[in-house]
Amino acid sequence: MNTQREKKKKVVSYWEKNLYKTHGMSEIDMGCDFSEAVDRCWRCGYETSRTEICHIKPKGLLPKNIKEKFDPSNLVLLCNPCHKEAPDIYDSEIMWKWIQSTSYPTHEMYSENRISEEYKKLYGISFFEDLHELFGDATDKWVEHQKSKEYNNIFKQKMEELYENYIGTHSGDFSWSTRAVARRKMLEWQTEYFSRI
């Protein structure tokens, strides 16, 4: 019997050969390269040995004689959060369109975008607009000051305090909205800090 890892490798191998032929896409349209695709989410690029085998066309909508068959052409590899967000539509084009339109070249870029989206939803302004509104013409000085060792030590201490005393997790991870609030709280602290120097 195939192990999960062997199955994942078969899914990667299938799409590496067929993605362009079937959907006119390449790995540049995904959150990872095929060389890393067994251990990275195809949407967000998150590195994990626990990628999940996700059905493109929902298993519940497949004909009974196909449901239990291992068919790489109906599978992608996603991290758990992306698997939960993936479209459950009986149209393979939708899954690939979703991956293509919501992925970024690196997980860091994906994360930054998700935090920024939540920040704007919560505060009605982007982080960088907020930063400029709070610091105005001193924004460049703010950026330059962040390079100092003394400031970074204080900043790190404040971040630790924030995460220990103010912020919780869902299932052991920080949600995107929680990260956005943490960013805002740190910006408020920085505003106070810079008003004193």
GIBELVEN-V816553 format. One line per field, one symbol per residue. ss: DSSP state (h for helix, s for strand, l for the rest). burial: 1 if it has 24 or more other C-alpha atoms within 12 Angstrom, else 0. A space follows every 10 residues. Layout:
BEGIN
ss: ???
burial: ???
END
This chain:
BEGIN
ss: lllhhhhhhh hhhhhhhhhh hhhlllhhhl lllhhhllls llllllslll lsssslllhh hllhhhhlll lhhhsssslh hhhhhlllll lhhhhhhhhh hhllllhhhh hhhhhhhhhh hhhlllhhhh hhhhhhhhhh hhhhhlllhh hhhhhhhhhh hhhhhlllls llsllhhhhh hhhhhhhhhh hhhhhhl
burial: 0000001111 1110110010 0000001011 1111011111 1111111000 1111111100 0000000000 1111111111 1110010000 0100110111 0111111001 1111110110 0000011000 1000100000 0100000000 0000100110 0000000000 0000011111 1111111001 0000000
END
